[in-house]
């Protein structure tokens, strides 16, 4: 298994996911 590629994907998710979904998630959390 290529764990390096796996962690690279995780890293991309950690970087890009908050950038795109942080606002929606924040709004949901704030409402709740």
C-alpha positions in Angstrom: 0.0 0.0 0.0 1.2 3.5 -0.7 0.6 5.2 2.6 2.5 8.3 1.3 -0.2 8.9 -1.3 -2.9 8.2 1.3 -1.5 10.8 3.6 -1.1 13.3 0.7 -4.8 12.9 0.0 -5.6 13.4 3.7 -3.5 16.5 3.7 -5.3 17.9 0.6 -8.6 17.1 2.3 -7.5 18.9 5.5 -6.4 21.9 3.4 -9.2 22.2 0.9 -12.2 20.9 2.8 -12.2 23.6 5.4 -11.6 26.3 2.7 -14.8 25.2 0.9 -17.0 23.9 3.6 -15.9 25.8 6.7 -18.6 28.5 6.1 -21.4 26.1 5.7 -20.3 24.0 8.7 -19.8 27.1 10.8 -23.3 28.3 9.9 -24.8 24.9 10.8 -22.9 24.8 14.0 -23.9 28.4 14.8 -27.6 27.8 14.1 -27.5 24.6 16.3 
